Amino acid sequence: MRAVITVVGKDMVGILAKVSGLCARYNANVVEVTQSVLQDMFAMVMLADISQLSVDMPEFSDAMTQLGDSLALSIHVMHEDIFNSMHRI
């Protein structure tokens, strides 16, 4: 099982560290990361293995949302199957 985590907002030091740190706290293993900075805007897509997640998916997602709120970032977590279904033609 994997989740897609997206992060968008104003660039600042430590975004990747804070998001990956929260993943580690809940035992979500980051397997791929891509990020870009466009002028002062930060965008990241992270793929995480959630098969050993220490909480249920909604609690993990809520924790990420709260982290985003505290940093003035938009952070969304979506199960990979739902993400793939939404993006099929």
Buried (B, 14 or more C-beta within 10 A) or exposed (E): EBBBBBBBBEBEEEBBEBBBEBBEEBBBBBEEBEEEEEEEEBBBBBBBBBEEBEBEBEEBBEBBBEBBEEBEBEBBBBBBEEBEEEEEE
